[in-house]
């Protein structure tokens, strides 16, 4: 059984234009990522370009950049970023299966699924048997993960945004079940120390460059750990005007 990830390399062509998004700091010296794990995390501050990179990878995979797979034909979100045109993907095993999940436009995706279900109610079987709008935000996320994720490459943009810590653990369980069976590869942008602690995951920090790191070396982990151990020290600084 081939245990290698589907997607093995993501790199930027040298002849790309100037300006956004090629002027993002982590792209200033080009991009060449070799993926050795079935689970890869991109971490970094808001605005650094994680979503832009994930969207470009998803578009290159043929997924709907508004969120969804190749068969979801709607368009609520499009940044018109030219990054995907200049990315090259190398594969160990090419797959057309998978899903691009973006938390910020999930409401629009759920609306699209409801519209399709008006024509064929069986569509909802892939989402737990009922409208995603009839579930809480966290329930809808997990319903998608449990029922729709089976085999392929899954690109998730900040999936923790609607998940409690307990449900983040549930997502880790889903990831483990699929990737250990060599059915799935996950590429995830996240701020969650819980998610990025997944065993043997590759963690890439996007900053003034892109580099591999350990989740315990990220500011997300260190700040969360430090705060929970001594919140009063932070309150003393944050509330010094009181």
PyMOL commands that set and color helices and strands:
alter all, ss='L'
color gray80, all
select helices_A, chain A and resi 25-27+50-61+82-86+103-117+121-127+132-134+137-148+159-162+165-180+193-196+215-217+219-229+231-238
alter helices_A, ss='H'
color red, helices_A
select strands_A, chain A and resi 7-12+32-34+39-43+87-91+98-102+152-157+184-189+202-206+210-213
alter strands_A, ss='S'
color yellow, strands_A
deselect
rebuild
show_as cartoon
